[in-house]
């Protein structure tokens, strides 16, 4: 019967597997806590982005119309 081993276990790094799992959990918790604030920033920035986009398209249309005449 053939057996396979985890590289970390084969090289004697068994203790680091728990650390990696802990870091993944910490990252997920940090993202979970930060998500509402990131959403709030998006919601607060939306009106400014929309006005800027409308102004950009308005300037482009005015320049195009001025060249056609």
N, C-alpha and C positions, 0 to 999 in steps of 0.2 A: 504494500500500500504506500502511495506517495503522499507526503505531507508538505504543506506549504506554510511558511512563517511570515509574519509581518516583519518588514525590514527593521523597524525600530526595535522590535523584540529580539530579532536575531543579532543585532549589534549591541544590545544591552541598554537601550534607551527607553525602557518601559515606563519610567517615571514621567517622561515628557508627554505621553499621550493624554494624561489627565489635564495637563497645563493647556494643551491645544484645545481640548473640549471646553475648558473654562474660558479661554479667550473668545471662542465662538459664542458662548452664552453671553459674555460681557458685551460683545459687539452687537448682538441681537437686542439686548436690553437697552443699550445706548441708542440704537436706531428707533426702537419703540418709543423711548422717551422724547427723542428729537423730532419725530414725525409731525406732531401737531404744530410745532413751531415752524418747521419747514413749510407746511401747508399754509400757515398764517402769512408767511412772507410771500408765498405765491399769490394768495388772495389779495394782499395789500398792494402788490406790484402790478396786478392785472390792469387796473384802470390807467396807469401811466403807460404801460406797454400798448394798450389799445389806442390811447390818444396819440402816442408817437407813431403808431402804424398808420392811423388815419391821416396824420399830417404828412407822413412820408408819401403815401399814395396820392394825396392832394397835390403836393409839390411836383411829383412826377407827372401827374395829369396836366397841371398848369404849364409845365415846361414843354410837354409834348404838344399841347394845343398852341402854345406860342410859336413853336417852330413850324407848324403846319401852315400858318397864315402868311 
